[in-house]
Amino acid sequence: MSQITEYLKESYQELVTKVTWPSGKELQSSSVLVFVASLMIAGIVFVMDWVFGVNAADSVWSGLVGLIYQVL
């Protein structure tokens, strides 16, 4: 039990004294970057789904795969 207590104390000391936490401005800019990157990736996936026809079955556009199936 003493080893667990010692581990927890050392972990707390490391978090308080040795870790360099980001400032509020750095945290905000990193959060905005992650948000924008997430939106971009979601947009790319949406466009790929739409182009290749992974959408509702009753949709007007069935994608490139649907177009190929209609031709064949």
mmCIF file as Biopython writes it, N, C-alpha, C and O atoms, coordinates in Angstrom:
data_model
#
loop_
_atom_site.group_PDB
_atom_site.id
_atom_site.type_symbol
_atom_site.label_atom_id
_atom_site.label_alt_id
_atom_site.label_comp_id
_atom_site.label_asym_id
_atom_site.label_entity_id
_atom_site.label_seq_id
_atom_site.pdbx_PDB_ins_code
_atom_site.Cartn_x
_atom_site.Cartn_y
_atom_site.Cartn_z
_atom_site.occupancy
_atom_site.B_iso_or_equiv
_atom_site.auth_seq_id
_atom_site.auth_asym_id
_atom_site.pdbx_PDB_model_num
ATOM 1   N N  . MET A ? 1  ? 0.824   -1.194 0.000   1.0 0.0 1  A 1 
ATOM 2   C CA . MET A ? 1  ? 0.000   0.000  0.000   1.0 0.0 1  A 1 
ATOM 3   C C  . MET A ? 1  ? 0.867   1.257  0.000   1.0 0.0 1  A 1 
ATOM 4   O O  . MET A ? 1  ? 0.500   2.273  -0.591  1.0 0.0 1  A 1 
ATOM 5   N N  . SER A ? 2  ? 2.011   1.182  0.662   1.0 0.0 2  A 1 
ATOM 6   C CA . SER A ? 2  ? 2.882   2.356  0.728   1.0 0.0 2  A 1 
ATOM 7   C C  . SER A ? 2  ? 3.450   2.704  -0.652  1.0 0.0 2  A 1 
ATOM 8   O O  . SER A ? 2  ? 3.708   3.872  -0.939  1.0 0.0 2  A 1 
ATOM 9   N N  . GLN A ? 3  ? 3.642   1.702  -1.497  1.0 0.0 3  A 1 
ATOM 10  C CA . GLN A ? 3  ? 4.149   1.970  -2.843  1.0 0.0 3  A 1 
ATOM 11  C C  . GLN A ? 3  ? 3.123   2.739  -3.675  1.0 0.0 3  A 1 
ATOM 12  O O  . GLN A ? 3  ? 3.477   3.623  -4.455  1.0 0.0 3  A 1 
ATOM 13  N N  . ILE A ? 4  ? 1.865   2.393  -3.498  1.0 0.0 4  A 1 
ATOM 14  C CA . ILE A ? 4  ? 0.807   3.100  -4.230  1.0 0.0 4  A 1 
ATOM 15  C C  . ILE A ? 4  ? 0.722   4.541  -3.755  1.0 0.0 4  A 1 
ATOM 16  O O  . ILE A ? 4  ? 0.595   5.457  -4.568  1.0 0.0 4  A 1 
ATOM 17  N N  . THR A ? 5  ? 0.789   4.748  -2.451  1.0 0.0 5  A 1 
ATOM 18  C CA . THR A ? 5  ? 0.738   6.099  -1.894  1.0 0.0 5  A 1 
ATOM 19  C C  . THR A ? 5  ? 1.927   6.920  -2.374  1.0 0.0 5  A 1 
ATOM 20  O O  . THR A ? 5  ? 1.776   8.085  -2.743  1.0 0.0 5  A 1 
ATOM 21  N N  . GLU A ? 6  ? 3.102   6.314  -2.369  1.0 0.0 6  A 1 
ATOM 22  C CA . GLU A ? 6  ? 4.299   7.009  -2.839  1.0 0.0 6  A 1 
ATOM 23  C C  . GLU A ? 6  ? 4.175   7.368  -4.323  1.0 0.0 6  A 1 
ATOM 24  O O  . GLU A ? 6  ? 4.547   8.465  -4.737  1.0 0.0 6  A 1 
ATOM 25  N N  . TYR A ? 7  ? 3.653   6.441  -5.109  1.0 0.0 7  A 1 
ATOM 26  C CA . TYR A ? 7  ? 3.453   6.700  -6.536  1.0 0.0 7  A 1 
ATOM 27  C C  . TYR A ? 7  ? 2.505   7.878  -6.752  1.0 0.0 7  A 1 
ATOM 28  O O  . TYR A ? 7  ? 2.776   8.757  -7.570  1.0 0.0 7  A 1 
ATOM 29  N N  . LEU A ? 8  ? 1.402   7.892  -6.021  1.0 0.0 8  A 1 
ATOM 30  C CA . LEU A ? 8  ? 0.431   8.977  -6.164  1.0 0.0 8  A 1 
ATOM 31  C C  . LEU A ? 8  ? 1.025   10.317 -5.744  1.0 0.0 8  A 1 
ATOM 32  O O  . LEU A ? 8  ? 0.777   11.330 -6.399  1.0 0.0 8  A 1 
ATOM 33  N N  . LYS A ? 9  ? 1.801   10.342 -4.669  1.0 0.0 9  A 1 
ATOM 34  C CA . LYS A ? 9  ? 2.433   11.585 -4.221  1.0 0.0 9  A 1 
ATOM 35  C C  . LYS A ? 9  ? 3.430   12.093 -5.259  1.0 0.0 9  A 1 
ATOM 36  O O  . LYS A ? 9  ? 3.456   13.284 -5.571  1.0 0.0 9  A 1 
ATOM 37  N N  . GLU A ? 10 ? 4.243   11.194 -5.788  1.0 0.0 10 A 1 
ATOM 38  C CA . GLU A ? 10 ? 5.226   11.584 -6.795  1.0 0.0 10 A 1 
ATOM 39  C C  . GLU A ? 10 ? 4.550   12.051 -8.088  1.0 0.0 10 A 1 
ATOM 40  O O  . GLU A ? 10 ? 5.011   12.992 -8.733  1.0 0.0 10 A 1 
ATOM 41  N N  . SER A ? 11 ? 3.465   11.390 -8.454  1.0 0.0 11 A 1 
ATOM 42  C CA . SER A ? 11 ? 2.729   11.805 -9.649  1.0 0.0 11 A 1 
ATOM 43  C C  . SER A ? 11 ? 2.154   13.196 -9.470  1.0 0.0 11 A 1 
ATOM 44  O O  . SER A ? 11 ? 2.212   14.017 -10.385 1.0 0.0 11 A 1 
ATOM 45  N N  . TYR A ? 12 ? 1.600   13.468 -8.300  1.0 0.0 12 A 1 
ATOM 46  C CA . TYR A ? 12 ? 1.045   14.790 -8.019  1.0 0.0 12 A 1 
ATOM 47  C C  . TYR A ? 12 ? 2.143   15.852 -8.053  1.0 0.0 12 A 1 
ATOM 48  O O  . TYR A ? 12 ? 1.958   16.919 -8.639  1.0 0.0 12 A 1 
ATOM 49  N N  . GLN A ? 13 ? 3.279   15.563 -7.430  1.0 0.0 13 A 1 
ATOM 50  C CA . GLN A ? 13 ? 4.390   16.520 -7.429  1.0 0.0 13 A 1 
ATOM 51  C C  . GLN A ? 13 ? 4.875   16.803 -8.850  1.0 0.0 13 A 1 
ATOM 52  O O  . GLN A ? 13 ? 5.197   17.941 -9.190  1.0 0.0 13 A 1 
ATOM 53  N N  . GLU A ? 14 ? 4.922   15.771 -9.665  1.0 0.0 14 A 1 
ATOM 54  C CA . GLU A ? 14 ? 5.363   15.965 -11.044 1.0 0.0 14 A 1 
ATOM 55  C C  . GLU A ? 14 ? 4.373   16.836 -11.812 1.0 0.0 14 A 1 
ATOM 56  O O  . GLU A ? 14 ? 4.775   17.707 -12.585 1.0 0.0 14 A 1 
ATOM 57  N N  . LEU A ? 15 ? 3.080   16.600 -11.598 1.0 0.0 15 A 1 
ATOM 58  C CA . LEU A ? 15 ? 2.069   17.408 -12.280 1.0 0.0 15 A 1 
ATOM 59  C C  . LEU A ? 15 ? 2.119   18.864 -11.847 1.0 0.0 15 A 1 
ATOM 60  O O  . LEU A ? 15 ? 1.883   19.762 -12.656 1.0 0.0 15 A 1 
ATOM 61  N N  . VAL A ? 16 ? 2.424   19.103 -10.581 1.0 0.0 16 A 1 
ATOM 62  C CA . VAL A ? 16 ? 2.413   20.464 -10.052 1.0 0.0 16 A 1 
ATOM 63  C C  . VAL A ? 16 ? 3.700   21.212 -10.399 1.0 0.0 16 A 1 
ATOM 64  O O  . VAL A ? 16 ? 3.652   22.391 -10.748 1.0 0.0 16 A 1 
ATOM 65  N N  . THR A ? 17 ? 4.848   20.540 -10.306 1.0 0.0 17 A 1 
ATOM 66  C CA . THR A ? 17 ? 6.119   21.257 -10.423 1.0 0.0 17 A 1 
ATOM 67  C C  . THR A ? 17 ? 6.834   21.078 -11.764 1.0 0.0 17 A 1 
ATOM 68  O O  . THR A ? 17 ? 7.481   22.015 -12.232 1.0 0.0 17 A 1 
ATOM 69  N N  . LYS A ? 18 ? 6.740   19.918 -12.387 1.0 0.0 18 A 1 
ATOM 70  C CA . LYS A ? 18 ? 7.561   19.643 -13.569 1.0 0.0 18 A 1 
ATOM 71  C C  . LYS A ? 18 ? 6.835   19.829 -14.899 1.0 0.0 18 A 1 
ATOM 72  O O  . LYS A ? 18 ? 7.477   20.041 -15.928 1.0 0.0 18 A 1 
ATOM 73  N N  . VAL A ? 19 ? 5.523   19.752 -14.888 1.0 0.0 19 A 1 
ATOM 74  C CA . VAL A ? 19 ? 4.771   19.844 -16.134 1.0 0.0 19 A 1 
ATOM 75  C C  . VAL A ? 19 ? 4.600   21.307 -16.522 1.0 0.0 19 A 1 
ATOM 76  O O  . VAL A ? 19 ? 4.272   22.146 -15.683 1.0 0.0 19 A 1 
ATOM 77  N N  . THR A ? 20 ? 4.822   21.603 -17.790 1.0 0.0 20 A 1 
ATOM 78  C CA . THR A ? 20 ? 4.598   22.952 -18.305 1.0 0.0 20 A 1 
ATOM 79  C C  . THR A ? 20 ? 3.230   22.978 -18.976 1.0 0.0 20 A 1 
ATOM 80  O O  . THR A ? 20 ? 3.038   22.387 -20.039 1.0 0.0 20 A 1 
ATOM 81  N N  . TRP A ? 21 ? 2.290   23.662 -18.351 1.0 0.0 21 A 1 
ATOM 82  C CA . TRP A ? 21 ? 0.934   23.730 -18.878 1.0 0.0 21 A 1 
ATOM 83  C C  . TRP A ? 21 ? 0.839   24.863 -19.889 1.0 0.0 21 A 1 
ATOM 84  O O  . TRP A ? 21 ? 1.504   25.887 -19.727 1.0 0.0 21 A 1 
ATOM 85  N N  . PRO A ? 22 ? 0.025   24.700 -20.931 1.0 0.0 22 A 1 
ATOM 86  C CA . PRO A ? 22 ? -0.107  25.780 -21.919 1.0 0.0 22 A 1 
ATOM 87  C C  . PRO A ? 22 ? -0.863  26.970 -21.332 1.0 0.0 22 A 1 
ATOM 88  O O  . PRO A ? 22 ? -1.698  26.822 -20.440 1.0 0.0 22 A 1 
ATOM 89  N N  . SER A ? 23 ? -0.548  28.135 -21.851 1.0 0.0 23 A 1 
ATOM 90  C CA . SER A ? 23 ? -1.270  29.329 -21.408 1.0 0.0 23 A 1 
ATOM 91  C C  . SER A ? 23 ? -2.669  29.312 -22.020 1.0 0.0 23 A 1 
ATOM 92  O O  . SER A ? 23 ? -2.972  28.501 -22.895 1.0 0.0 23 A 1 
ATOM 93  N N  . GLY A ? 24 ? -3.500  30.208 -21.548 1.0 0.0 24 A 1 
ATOM 94  C CA . GLY A ? 24 ? -4.861  30.274 -22.064 1.0 0.0 24 A 1 
ATOM 95  C C  . GLY A ? 24 ? -4.906  30.581 -23.549 1.0 0.0 24 A 1 
ATOM 96  O O  . GLY A ? 24 ? -5.728  30.031 -24.282 1.0 0.0 24 A 1 
ATOM 97  N N  . LYS A ? 25 ? -4.014  31.467 -23.989 1.0 0.0 25 A 1 
ATOM 98  C CA . LYS A ? 25 ? -3.971  31.837 -25.402 1.0 0.0 25 A 1 
ATOM 99  C C  . LYS A ? 25 ? -3.505  30.659 -26.263 1.0 0.0 25 A 1 
ATOM 100 O O  . LYS A ? 25 ? -4.062  30.418 -27.334 1.0 0.0 25 A 1 
ATOM 101 N N  . GLU A ? 26 ? -2.490  29.927 -25.802 1.0 0.0 26 A 1 
ATOM 102 C CA . GLU A ? 26 ? -2.013  28.751 -26.534 1.0 0.0 26 A 1 
ATOM 103 C C  . GLU A ? 26 ? -3.100  27.683 -26.607 1.0 0.0 26 A 1 
ATOM 104 O O  . GLU A ? 26 ? -3.299  27.052 -27.646 1.0 0.0 26 A 1 
ATOM 105 N N  . LEU A ? 27 ? -3.794  27.492 -25.503 1.0 0.0 27 A 1 
ATOM 106 C CA . LEU A ? 27 ? -4.860  26.496 -25.458 1.0 0.0 27 A 1 
ATOM 107 C C  . LEU A ? 27 ? -5.987  26.869 -26.416 1.0 0.0 27 A 1 
ATOM 108 O O  . LEU A ? 27 ? -6.533  26.005 -27.103 1.0 0.0 27 A 1 
ATOM 109 N N  . GLN A ? 28 ? -6.333  28.147 -26.461 1.0 0.0 28 A 1 
ATOM 110 C CA . GLN A ? 28 ? -7.391  28.606 -27.352 1.0 0.0 28 A 1 
ATOM 111 C C  . GLN A ? 28 ? -6.985  28.433 -28.815 1.0 0.0 28 A 1 
ATOM 112 O O  . GLN A ? 28 ? -7.787  27.972 -29.627 1.0 0.0 28 A 1 
ATOM 113 N N  . SER A ? 29 ? -5.763  28.793 -29.155 1.0 0.0 29 A 1 
ATOM 114 C CA . SER A ? 29 ? -5.334  28.660 -30.553 1.0 0.0 29 A 1 
ATOM 115 C C  . SER A ? 29 ? -5.256  27.190 -30.966 1.0 0.0 29 A 1 
ATOM 116 O O  . SER A ? 29 ? -5.587  26.849 -32.101 1.0 0.0 29 A 1 
ATOM 117 N N  . SER A ? 30 ? -4.827  26.328 -30.066 1.0 0.0 30 A 1 
ATOM 118 C CA . SER A ? 30 ? -4.788  24.897 -30.378 1.0 0.0 30 A 1 
ATOM 119 C C  . SER A ? 30 ? -6.197  24.341 -30.553 1.0 0.0 30 A 1 
ATOM 120 O O  . SER A ? 30 ? -6.437  23.510 -31.428 1.0 0.0 30 A 1 
ATOM 121 N N  . SER A ? 31 ? -7.121  24.798 -29.723 1.0 0.0 31 A 1 
ATOM 122 C CA . SER A ? 31 ? -8.507  24.339 -29.830 1.0 0.0 31 A 1 
ATOM 123 C C  . SER A ? 31 ? -9.131  24.780 -31.145 1.0 0.0 31 A 1 
ATOM 124 O O  . SER A ? 31 ? -9.848  24.007 -31.782 1.0 0.0 31 A 1 
ATOM 125 N N  . VAL A ? 32 ? -8.869  26.004 -31.552 1.0 0.0 32 A 1 
ATOM 126 C CA . VAL A ? 32 ? -9.393  26.503 -32.827 1.0 0.0 32 A 1 
ATOM 127 C C  . VAL A ? 32 ? -8.799  25.701 -33.978 1.0 0.0 32 A 1 
ATOM 128 O O  . VAL A ? 32 ? -9.508  25.363 -34.926 1.0 0.0 32 A 1 
ATOM 129 N N  . LEU A ? 33 ? -7.518  25.395 -33.908 1.0 0.0 33 A 1 
ATOM 130 C CA . LEU A ? 33 ? -6.869  24.610 -34.950 1.0 0.0 33 A 1 
ATOM 131 C C  . LEU A ? 33 ? -7.502  23.223 -35.066 1.0 0.0 33 A 1 
ATOM 132 O O  . LEU A ? 33 ? -7.768  22.753 -36.172 1.0 0.0 33 A 1 
ATOM 133 N N  . VAL A ? 34 ? -7.741  22.571 -33.938 1.0 0.0 34 A 1 
ATOM 134 C CA . VAL A ? 34 ? -8.366  21.243 -33.946 1.0 0.0 34 A 1 
ATOM 135 C C  . VAL A ? 34 ? -9.781  21.330 -34.511 1.0 0.0 34 A 1 
ATOM 136 O O  . VAL A ? 34 ? -10.193 20.460 -35.278 1.0 0.0 34 A 1 
ATOM 137 N N  . PHE A ? 35 ? -10.528 22.368 -34.139 1.0 0.0 35 A 1 
ATOM 138 C CA . PHE A ? 35 ? -11.896 22.541 -34.628 1.0 0.0 35 A 1 
ATOM 139 C C  . PHE A ? 35 ? -11.917 22.734 -36.144 1.0 0.0 35 A 1 
ATOM 140 O O  . PHE A ? 35 ? -12.721 22.111 -36.837 1.0 0.0 35 A 1 
ATOM 141 N N  . VAL A ? 36 ? -11.048 23.584 -36.654 1.0 0.0 36 A 1 
ATOM 142 C CA . VAL A ? 36 ? -10.997 23.845 -38.098 1.0 0.0 36 A 1 
ATOM 143 C C  . VAL A ? 36 ? -10.567 22.589 -38.853 1.0 0.0 36 A 1 
ATOM 144 O O  . VAL A ? 36 ? -11.136 22.268 -39.896 1.0 0.0 36 A 1 
ATOM 145 N N  . ALA A ? 37 ? -9.577  21.883 -38.339 1.0 0.0 37 A 1 
ATOM 146 C CA . ALA A ? 37 ? -9.132  20.647 -38.991 1.0 0.0 37 A 1 
ATOM 147 C C  . ALA A ? 37 ? -10.249 19.605 -38.998 1.0 0.0 37 A 1 
ATOM 148 O O  . ALA A ? 37 ? -10.420 18.890 -39.985 1.0 0.0 37 A 1 
ATOM 149 N N  . SER A ? 38 ? -11.007 19.515 -37.913 1.0 0.0 38 A 1 
ATOM 150 C CA . SER A ? 38 ? -12.128 18.573 -37.850 1.0 0.0 38 A 1 
ATOM 151 C C  . SER A ? 38 ? -13.192 18.919 -38.884 1.0 0.0 38 A 1 
ATOM 152 O O  . SER A ? 38 ? -13.730 18.034 -39.549 1.0 0.0 38 A 1 
ATOM 153 N N  . LEU A ? 39 ? -13.497 20.212 -39.018 1.0 0.0 39 A 1 
ATOM 154 C CA . LEU A ? 39 ? -14.475 20.635 -40.028 1.0 0.0 39 A 1 
ATOM 155 C C  . LEU A ? 39 ? -13.989 20.319 -41.438 1.0 0.0 39 A 1 
ATOM 156 O O  . LEU A ? 39 ? -14.773 19.889 -42.285 1.0 0.0 39 A 1 
ATOM 157 N N  . MET A ? 40 ? -12.707 20.529 -41.691 1.0 0.0 40 A 1 
ATOM 158 C CA . MET A ? 40 ? -12.162 20.248 -43.019 1.0 0.0 40 A 1 
ATOM 159 C C  . MET A ? 40 ? -12.234 18.757 -43.337 1.0 0.0 40 A 1 
ATOM 160 O O  . MET A ? 40 ? -12.624 18.377 -44.440 1.0 0.0 40 A 1 
ATOM 161 N N  . ILE A ? 41 ? -11.867 17.926 -42.394 1.0 0.0 41 A 1 
ATOM 162 C CA . ILE A ? 41 ? -11.912 16.475 -42.616 1.0 0.0 41 A 1 
ATOM 163 C C  . ILE A ? 41 ? -13.350 16.010 -42.796 1.0 0.0 41 A 1 
ATOM 164 O O  . ILE A ? 41 ? -13.625 15.169 -43.652 1.0 0.0 41 A 1 
ATOM 165 N N  . ALA A ? 42 ? -14.276 16.553 -41.993 1.0 0.0 42 A 1 
ATOM 166 C CA . ALA A ? 42 ? -15.688 16.199 -42.148 1.0 0.0 42 A 1 
ATOM 167 C C  . ALA A ? 42 ? -16.196 16.611 -43.525 1.0 0.0 42 A 1 
ATOM 168 O O  . ALA A ? 42 ? -16.962 15.875 -44.148 1.0 0.0 42 A 1 
ATOM 169 N N  . GLY A ? 43 ? -15.778 17.778 -44.004 1.0 0.0 43 A 1 
ATOM 170 C CA . GLY A ? 43 ? -16.178 18.224 -45.334 1.0 0.0 43 A 1 
ATOM 171 C C  . GLY A ? 43 ? -15.641 17.322 -46.426 1.0 0.0 43 A 1 
ATOM 172 O O  . GLY A ? 43 ? -16.350 17.002 -47.380 1.0 0.0 43 A 1 
ATOM 173 N N  . ILE A ? 44 ? -14.393 16.914 -46.289 1.0 0.0 44 A 1 
ATOM 174 C CA . ILE A ? 44 ? -13.789 16.014 -47.281 1.0 0.0 44 A 1 
ATOM 175 C C  . ILE A ? 44 ? -14.527 14.680 -47.311 1.0 0.0 44 A 1 
ATOM 176 O O  . ILE A ? 44 ? -14.811 14.153 -48.387 1.0 0.0 44 A 1 
ATOM 177 N N  . VAL A ? 45 ? -14.837 14.133 -46.146 1.0 0.0 45 A 1 
ATOM 178 C CA . VAL A ? 45 ? -15.564 12.860 -46.079 1.0 0.0 45 A 1 
ATOM 179 C C  . VAL A ? 45 ? -16.963 13.015 -46.676 1.0 0.0 45 A 1 
ATOM 180 O O  . VAL A ? 45 ? -17.438 12.131 -47.390 1.0 0.0 45 A 1 
ATOM 181 N N  . PHE A ? 46 ? -17.626 14.147 -46.382 1.0 0.0 46 A 1 
ATOM 182 C CA . PHE A ? 46 ? -18.960 14.393 -46.944 1.0 0.0 46 A 1 
ATOM 183 C C  . PHE A ? 46 ? -18.907 14.431 -48.469 1.0 0.0 46 A 1 
ATOM 184 O O  . PHE A ? 46 ? -19.735 13.810 -49.134 1.0 0.0 46 A 1 
ATOM 185 N N  . VAL A ? 47 ? -17.941 15.153 -49.021 1.0 0.0 47 A 1 
ATOM 186 C CA . VAL A ? 47 ? -17.826 15.254 -50.481 1.0 0.0 47 A 1 
ATOM 187 C C  . VAL A ? 47 ? -17.528 13.891 -51.089 1.0 0.0 47 A 1 
ATOM 188 O O  . VAL A ? 47 ? -18.100 13.537 -52.121 1.0 0.0 47 A 1 
ATOM 189 N N  . MET A ? 48 ? -16.651 13.129 -50.471 1.0 0.0 48 A 1 
ATOM 190 C CA . MET A ? 48 ? -16.335 11.796 -50.997 1.0 0.0 48 A 1 
ATOM 191 C C  . MET A ? 48 ? -17.564 10.890 -50.956 1.0 0.0 48 A 1 
ATOM 192 O O  . MET A ? 48 ? -17.819 10.149 -51.905 1.0 0.0 48 A 1 
ATOM 193 N N  . ASP A ? 49 ? -18.329 10.945 -49.855 1.0 0.0 49 A 1 
ATOM 194 C CA . ASP A ? 49 ? -19.553 10.151 -49.771 1.0 0.0 49 A 1 
ATOM 195 C C  . ASP A ? 49 ? -20.537 10.549 -50.862 1.0 0.0 49 A 1 
ATOM 196 O O  . ASP A ? 49 ? -21.172 9.692  -51.478 1.0 0.0 49 A 1 
ATOM 197 N N  . TRP A ? 50 ? -20.661 11.853 -51.099 1.0 0.0 50 A 1 
ATOM 198 C CA . TRP A ? 50 ? -21.611 12.327 -52.100 1.0 0.0 50 A 1 
ATOM 199 C C  . TRP A ? 50 ? -21.164 11.936 -53.506 1.0 0.0 50 A 1 
ATOM 200 O O  . TRP A ? 50 ? -21.977 11.491 -54.316 1.0 0.0 50 A 1 
ATOM 201 N N  . VAL A ? 51 ? -19.881 12.101 -53.796 1.0 0.0 51 A 1 
ATOM 202 C CA . VAL A ? 51 ? -19.369 11.787 -55.133 1.0 0.0 51 A 1 
ATOM 203 C C  . VAL A ? 51 ? -19.490 10.302 -55.432 1.0 0.0 51 A 1 
ATOM 204 O O  . VAL A ? 51 ? -19.886 9.921  -56.534 1.0 0.0 51 A 1 
ATOM 205 N N  . PHE A ? 52 ? -19.155 9.468  -54.471 1.0 0.0 52 A 1 
ATOM 206 C CA . PHE A ? 52 ? -19.162 8.030  -54.721 1.0 0.0 52 A 1 
ATOM 207 C C  . PHE A ? 52 ? -20.510 7.382  -54.455 1.0 0.0 52 A 1 
ATOM 208 O O  . PHE A ? 52 ? -20.644 6.168  -54.611 1.0 0.0 52 A 1 
ATOM 209 N N  . GLY A ? 53 ? -21.518 8.161  -54.054 1.0 0.0 53 A 1 
ATOM 210 C CA . GLY A ? 53 ? -22.877 7.643  -53.979 1.0 0.0 53 A 1 
ATOM 211 C C  . GLY A ? 53 ? -23.257 7.001  -52.671 1.0 0.0 53 A 1 
ATOM 212 O O  . GLY A ? 53 ? -24.189 6.198  -52.640 1.0 0.0 53 A 1 
ATOM 213 N N  . VAL A ? 54 ? -22.586 7.315  -51.601 1.0 0.0 54 A 1 
ATOM 214 C CA . VAL A ? 54 ? -22.960 6.776  -50.296 1.0 0.0 54 A 1 
ATOM 215 C C  . VAL A ? 54 ? -23.920 7.781  -49.666 1.0 0.0 54 A 1 
ATOM 216 O O  . VAL A ? 54 ? -23.539 8.573  -48.804 1.0 0.0 54 A 1 
ATOM 217 N N  . ASN A ? 55 ? -25.170 7.730  -50.113 1.0 0.0 55 A 1 
ATOM 218 C CA . ASN A ? 55 ? -26.186 8.651  -49.624 1.0 0.0 55 A 1 
ATOM 219 C C  . ASN A ? 55 ? -27.531 7.941  -49.591 1.0 0.0 55 A 1 
ATOM 220 O O  . ASN A ? 55 ? -27.591 6.721  -49.740 1.0 0.0 55 A 1 
ATOM 221 N N  . ALA A ? 56 ? -28.594 8.680  -49.403 1.0 0.0 56 A 1 
ATOM 222 C CA . ALA A ? 56 ? -29.922 8.078  -49.315 1.0 0.0 56 A 1 
ATOM 223 C C  . ALA A ? 56 ? -30.280 7.367  -50.622 1.0 0.0 56 A 1 
ATOM 224 O O  . ALA A ? 56 ? -29.891 7.805  -51.705 1.0 0.0 56 A 1 
ATOM 225 N N  . ALA A ? 57 ? -31.024 6.269  -50.505 1.0 0.0 57 A 1 
ATOM 226 C CA . ALA A ? 57 ? -31.359 5.460  -51.676 1.0 0.0 57 A 1 
ATOM 227 C C  . ALA A ? 57 ? -32.277 6.198  -52.645 1.0 0.0 57 A 1 
ATOM 228 O O  . ALA A ? 57 ? -32.209 5.962  -53.851 1.0 0.0 57 A 1 
ATOM 229 N N  . ASP A ? 58 ? -33.129 7.082  -52.147 1.0 0.0 58 A 1 
ATOM 230 C CA . ASP A ? 58 ? -34.067 7.784  -53.018 1.0 0.0 58 A 1 
ATOM 231 C C  . ASP A ? 58 ? -33.506 9.120  -53.515 1.0 0.0 58 A 1 
ATOM 232 O O  . ASP A ? 58 ? -34.252 9.967  -54.006 1.0 0.0 58 A 1 
ATOM 233 N N  . SER A ? 59 ? -32.215 9.298  -53.388 1.0 0.0 59 A 1 
ATOM 234 C CA . SER A ? 59 ? -31.575 10.541 -53.809 1.0 0.0 59 A 1 
ATOM 235 C C  . SER A ? 59 ? -31.508 10.616 -55.331 1.0 0.0 59 A 1 
ATOM 236 O O  . SER A ? 59 ? -31.492 9.589  -56.010 1.0 0.0 59 A 1 
ATOM 237 N N  . VAL A ? 60 ? -31.471 11.830 -55.858 1.0 0.0 60 A 1 
ATOM 238 C CA . VAL A ? 60 ? -31.361 12.041 -57.301 1.0 0.0 60 A 1 
ATOM 239 C C  . VAL A ? 60 ? -29.995 11.579 -57.797 1.0 0.0 60 A 1 
ATOM 240 O O  . VAL A ? 60 ? -29.898 10.952 -58.852 1.0 0.0 60 A 1 
ATOM 241 N N  . TRP A ? 61 ? -28.959 11.878 -57.058 1.0 0.0 61 A 1 
ATOM 242 C CA . TRP A ? 61 ? -27.595 11.531 -57.444 1.0 0.0 61 A 1 
ATOM 243 C C  . TRP A ? 61 ? -27.200 10.236 -56.759 1.0 0.0 61 A 1 
ATOM 244 O O  . TRP A ? 61 ? -27.207 10.153 -55.530 1.0 0.0 61 A 1 
ATOM 245 N N  . SER A ? 62 ? -26.862 9.241  -57.532 1.0 0.0 62 A 1 
ATOM 246 C CA . SER A ? 62 ? -26.446 7.963  -56.952 1.0 0.0 62 A 1 
ATOM 247 C C  . SER A ? 62 ? -24.940 7.785  -56.990 1.0 0.0 62 A 1 
ATOM 248 O O  . SER A ? 62 ? -24.436 6.697  -56.713 1.0 0.0 62 A 1 
ATOM 249 N N  . GLY A ? 63 ? -24.223 8.835  -57.329 1.0 0.0 63 A 1 
ATOM 250 C CA . GLY A ? 63 ? -22.770 8.793  -57.292 1.0 0.0 63 A 1 
ATOM 251 C C  . GLY A ? 63 ? -22.173 8.143  -58.523 1.0 0.0 63 A 1 
ATOM 252 O O  . GLY A ? 63 ? -22.883 7.667  -59.407 1.0 0.0 63 A 1 
ATOM 253 N N  . LEU A ? 64 ? -20.867 8.136  -58.558 1.0 0.0 64 A 1 
ATOM 254 C CA . LEU A ? 64 ? -20.160 7.544  -59.695 1.0 0.0 64 A 1 
ATOM 255 C C  . LEU A ? 64 ? -20.414 6.048  -59.794 1.0 0.0 64 A 1 
ATOM 256 O O  . LEU A ? 64 ? -20.533 5.502  -60.890 1.0 0.0 64 A 1 
ATOM 257 N N  . VAL A ? 65 ? -20.496 5.391  -58.647 1.0 0.0 65 A 1 
ATOM 258 C CA . VAL A ? 65 ? -20.741 3.946  -58.653 1.0 0.0 65 A 1 
ATOM 259 C C  . VAL A ? 65 ? -22.132 3.663  -59.219 1.0 0.0 65 A 1 
ATOM 260 O O  . VAL A ? 65 ? -22.303 2.740  -60.015 1.0 0.0 65 A 1 
ATOM 261 N N  . GLY A ? 66 ? -23.123 4.456  -58.810 1.0 0.0 66 A 1 
ATOM 262 C CA . GLY A ? 66 ? -24.473 4.286  -59.348 1.0 0.0 66 A 1 
ATOM 263 C C  . GLY A ? 66 ? -24.528 4.559  -60.839 1.0 0.0 66 A 1 
ATOM 264 O O  . GLY A ? 66 ? -25.246 3.877  -61.571 1.0 0.0 66 A 1 
ATOM 265 N N  . LEU A ? 67 ? -23.773 5.556  -61.296 1.0 0.0 67 A 1 
ATOM 266 C CA . LEU A ? 67 ? -23.715 5.869  -62.724 1.0 0.0 67 A 1 
ATOM 267 C C  . LEU A ? 67 ? -23.112 4.706  -63.509 1.0 0.0 67 A 1 
ATOM 268 O O  . LEU A ? 67 ? -23.600 4.356  -64.583 1.0 0.0 67 A 1 
ATOM 269 N N  . ILE A ? 68 ? -22.069 4.121  -62.977 1.0 0.0 68 A 1 
ATOM 270 C CA . ILE A ? 68 ? -21.440 2.962  -63.636 1.0 0.0 68 A 1 
ATOM 271 C C  . ILE A ? 68 ? -22.413 1.794  -63.678 1.0 0.0 68 A 1 
ATOM 272 O O  . ILE A ? 68 ? -22.500 1.105  -64.695 1.0 0.0 68 A 1 
ATOM 273 N N  . TYR A ? 69 ? -23.152 1.556  -62.587 1.0 0.0 69 A 1 
ATOM 274 C CA . TYR A ? 69 ? -24.121 0.457  -62.563 1.0 0.0 69 A 1 
ATOM 275 C C  . TYR A ? 69 ? -25.249 0.690  -63.565 1.0 0.0 69 A 1 
ATOM 276 O O  . TYR A ? 69 ? -25.757 -0.267 -64.149 1.0 0.0 69 A 1 
ATOM 277 N N  . GLN A ? 70 ? -25.651 1.951  -63.775 1.0 0.0 70 A 1 
ATOM 278 C CA . GLN A ? 70 ? -26.701 2.238  -64.753 1.0 0.0 70 A 1 
ATOM 279 C C  . GLN A ? 70 ? -26.208 1.970  -66.175 1.0 0.0 70 A 1 
ATOM 280 O O  . GLN A ? 70 ? -26.964 1.476  -67.012 1.0 0.0 70 A 1 
ATOM 281 N N  . VAL A ? 71 ? -24.958 2.289  -66.445 1.0 0.0 71 A 1 
ATOM 282 C CA . VAL A ? 71 ? -24.395 2.070  -67.777 1.0 0.0 71 A 1 
ATOM 283 C C  . VAL A ? 71 ? -24.245 0.579  -68.049 1.0 0.0 71 A 1 
ATOM 284 O O  . VAL A ? 71 ? -24.513 0.118  -69.159 1.0 0.0 71 A 1 
ATOM 285 N N  . LEU A ? 72 ? -23.824 -0.167 -67.056 1.0 0.0 72 A 1 
ATOM 286 C CA . LEU A ? 72 ? -23.633 -1.606 -67.238 1.0 0.0 72 A 1 
ATOM 287 C C  . LEU A ? 72 ? -24.975 -2.269 -67.183 1.0 0.0 72 A 1 
ATOM 288 O O  . LEU A ? 72 ? -25.067 -3.490 -67.314 1.0 0.0 72 A 1 
#
